[in-house]
Amino acid sequence: MSVSLRALAGLFLRAGNLTFGGGDAITAVLQRELVVRRGWITLDEFALAQSLGGVTPGPRILAFAAAVAWIVRRGIGAVTAVLAISVPSAIVTVALTAGFDSLRGSRAATLTLAAVLASAIGLMWAAGWLLLQPQLRRDAWLKPVIVFAGAVVVFVVWSVSPIQVLAVAAVIGALWVDPA
């Protein structure tokens, strides 16, 4: 299947610039669009791109977008997706930062930021659920639940770096073979 650059750019433009809640929320939207609705990639390819995005340096969402778009359209797709997902939102962020900076000390601005933070946390948890849910198949739910719960505990309780948590989770996932 050949995906046009225009369609690819449009999807990443909408996902990156109209989705609130950060990279996890964007990733959840892209999973639904790329795997379920459009069928441009498989769930395994999506998981591969997500894993690569998590272990490379820099913003995870940009690395993830590049990996997904590489799978769909190779190099030109990766460049297109990264530009579409990042440039418009960076411009909006600069404008909003300048606007909020001028309201520094304002009670209304402080309350607005608190509400935005609370909603962003809720969206991140919801996005996490959307990403975990497809892995919870009736015949193979134990591994993703244990790896997810273990990663949360190790990260929260012992403050282990996210890179180390991802590396250990990857090793566990690779070594833990489900019975056929």
C-alpha positions in Angstrom: 0.0 0.0 0.0 1.4 3.4 -1.0 0.6 6.2 1.4 0.9 9.7 0.0 3.2 12.2 1.8 0.2 14.6 2.0 -1.9 12.0 3.9 1.1 11.2 6.2 1.8 14.8 6.9 -1.9 15.5 7.5 -2.2 12.7 10.0 0.9 13.8 12.0 0.0 17.5 11.8 -3.5 16.7 13.3 -2.1 14.3 15.9 0.7 16.5 17.0 -1.1 19.8 17.0 -4.6 19.0 18.0 -4.0 16.4 20.7 -3.6 17.5 24.2 -1.7 15.6 26.9 1.7 15.3 25.5 3.5 12.5 23.7 1.6 9.6 25.4 -1.8 11.1 24.2 -0.4 11.6 20.7 0.9 8.1 20.6 -2.5 6.7 21.6 -4.2 8.7 18.8 -1.6 7.5 16.3 -2.1 3.9 17.4 -5.8 4.2 16.7 -5.2 6.0 13.3 -2.2 4.0 12.0 -3.1 0.5 13.1 -6.9 0.3 13.5 -8.5 2.9 11.2 -6.0 3.1 8.3 -4.1 -0.1 8.5 -0.9 1.5 7.4 1.2 -0.5 9.9 0.7 -3.5 12.1 0.5 -3.5 15.9 3.9 -5.2 16.0 5.4 -2.4 13.8 3.8 0.2 16.0 5.3 -1.5 19.1 8.7 -1.5 17.4 8.5 2.2 16.6 7.3 2.9 20.1 10.2 0.9 21.6 12.8 2.7 19.3 11.3 6.0 20.3 11.7 5.2 24.0 15.4 4.1 23.8 16.8 6.9 21.6 17.9 10.2 22.9 15.8 13.3 22.6 12.1 13.8 22.7 10.4 10.4 22.5 7.5 11.5 20.4 9.8 12.9 17.7 11.8 9.7 17.6 8.6 7.6 17.5 7.1 9.7 14.7 10.3 9.3 12.7 10.3 5.5 13.3 6.6 5.1 12.3 6.9 7.3 9.2 10.1 5.4 8.2 8.1 2.2 8.2 5.4 3.8 6.1 7.4 6.0 3.7 11.1 5.6 4.5 13.4 8.7 4.8 11.2 11.3 3.3 8.2 10.1 5.4 10.3 10.4 8.6 11.4 14.0 7.8 7.8 14.9 6.8 6.3 13.4 10.0 8.8 15.0 12.3 8.3 18.5 10.8 4.5 18.1 10.7 4.3 17.0 14.3 6.8 19.5 15.8 7.0 22.8 14.0 3.4 24.1 14.3 3.2 23.1 18.0 6.6 24.7 18.7 5.3 28.0 17.3 2.1 27.8 19.4 4.2 27.0 22.5 6.4 30.0 22.0 3.3 32.2 21.6 1.6 30.8 24.6 4.7 31.1 26.7 5.1 34.8 25.8 1.4 35.3 26.7 1.6 33.5 30.0 4.8 35.3 30.8 3.1 38.6 30.5 0.4 37.3 33.1 3.1 36.2 35.6 1.7 36.5 39.1 -1.9 36.6 37.9 -4.3 34.3 40.0 -6.3 33.5 36.8 -3.1 32.4 35.0 -2.0 30.3 38.0 -5.4 28.5 38.2 -5.5 28.0 34.4 -2.1 26.3 34.5 -3.1 24.1 37.4 -6.2 23.0 35.5 -4.1 22.3 32.4 -1.6 20.3 34.4 -4.4 18.2 36.0 -6.0 17.5 32.6 -2.6 16.6 31.1 -2.0 14.0 33.9 -5.4 12.5 33.3 -4.8 12.4 29.6 -1.4 10.7 30.1 -3.0 7.9 32.2 -5.8 7.5 29.6 -3.2 7.3 26.9 -1.2 4.7 28.8 -4.3 2.6 29.1 -5.0 2.9 25.4 -1.4 1.7 24.7 -1.6 -1.2 27.2 -5.1 -2.4 26.4 -4.3 -4.1 23.0 -1.6 -6.1 24.7 -4.2 -7.5 27.2 -5.4 -10.4 25.1 -7.4 -13.2 26.9 -4.6 -15.7 26.2 -1.6 -13.5 27.1 -2.4 -10.8 29.6 -0.1 -11.7 32.4 3.2 -10.6 30.9 2.1 -7.0 30.0 0.4 -6.5 33.4 3.5 -7.7 35.3 5.9 -5.7 33.2 3.8 -2.6 33.4 3.2 -2.8 37.1 6.9 -3.7 37.7 8.0 -0.7 35.6 5.7 1.7 37.5 6.9 0.4 40.9 10.6 0.5 40.0 10.2 4.0 38.6 8.1 5.5 41.4 9.5 3.7 44.4 13.2 3.5 43.6 13.4 6.4 41.2 15.2 4.3 38.6 15.8 6.3 35.3 13.2 5.8 32.6 15.9 4.5 30.2 16.9 1.8 32.7 13.3 0.8 33.2 12.7 0.6 29.5 15.9 -1.5 29.1 15.0 -4.0 31.8 11.4 -4.2 30.5 12.7 -4.9 27.0 14.9 -7.7 28.3 12.1 -9.2 30.3 9.8 -9.0 27.3 12.3 -10.6 25.0 13.2 -13.4 27.4 9.7 -14.2 28.7 8.4 -16.5 26.0 4.7 -17.3 26.1 3.8 -21.0 25.8 2.6 -21.8 22.3 
